[in-house]
Amino acid sequence: MTQTVLVINSGSSSIKYQLVDPETGEAIAKGLVERIGDSLGNIKHAHGDEVTTEELPIPDHEIGMREVLRLFDTKGPALDEAGIVAVGHRIVQGGKYFDGPALVTDEVRDLIEQLCPMAPLHNPAHLKGIDVARELMPDVPHVAVFDTAFFQQLPDKTATYALNAEVAEKYAVRRYGAHGTSHQFVSQEVAKRLGRDDLKQIVMHLGNGASVSAVLNGKPIDTSMGLTPLEGLMMGTRTGDIDPAVVFHLARQGNLSIDEIDHIFNKESGMKGLTGESDMRSVWAFIRDGSEPELQHKARVAMDIYVNRLLKYVGSYAAELGGLDVMSFTAGIGENDSGVRRELAEALAPFGVKIDVEKNELRSSEPLVISAPDSKVLLLVFPTNEELAIARQTLSII
């Protein structure tokens, strides 16, 4: 009988779910519950060729999960007939406690709760999903899969900040990274496809949240996100790398509170802070449209900053790796924004990186080589599949 895993990604006001066959990679059913807590919520459930959408009040996550189970019962596939063997939960922050998936026990749940201060936007929502799912599906094991686990392997020289050692130890300050499930999945799948385990890889997970990793012989040696997902690349609404003294400056000169600065750095900066839009499609539209020269200029400068930040990380990671064999682009922007890929490749041209302009413009749900035959670095668009990765990690420990 087919074994399936129900993968749940519980957000602060949403539940994203997928029923996965870990062996074939097939998504048998998937869906999204949105606007939990609003006066009217949305549910979308897809099974086979049938897509069901509904609007109804969803006051909390428990009601949301009950609606998900109802749709499985009424629209299929029935979970008691689908061979479900476990529920896999995506957890953003695993701290120093988890270097791989973990069977959810009361102790594991409490550790995840202890880590909420390091992922205040994510871990509390994940806990809601765990608590409700364990209550509603008590007869199958539940497994936590952590975004940070892959980067527990980072060497001390890249995981450690040059912060007072006693302070760092007391408050568990180190580079934990994020998007590790995606970075691990893409780097491992690339190695499998190329039939090599000795690759020097850079993986670019570019979405509204964005990160880059350096992977040597299958092991991560560096990553751009740090204690939190704020560090690193310029993102949709996040600053990425910034002088930490900006915090002191804004507190002293602007009389801003820590919470206000936190909000600005995480929600009102990045591409949105520079152009008014966090969606890269809108930014490219500003650049192409010459009817508002000032806005066009702002958008062009913002895009230059975005690509330049990518360039700096590629350069430093290639040096750390001692060369570069493969660079993969994944996630929403990485997989779909040909302009970003082209401009980065053009900036790397002095180092022998050559992009195939025509292939770069193609859209594909499968991995796609976009480098020219004589490029010194293989360039790939490689769709990530975090749900499949979570399902496989879940199955591996039950």
Summary of the structure (lengths in Angstrom):
residues: 398
radius of gyration: 21.5
end to end distance: 16.4
largest distance: 65.3
contacts: 1331
relative contact order: 0.11
helix: 43%
strand: 21%
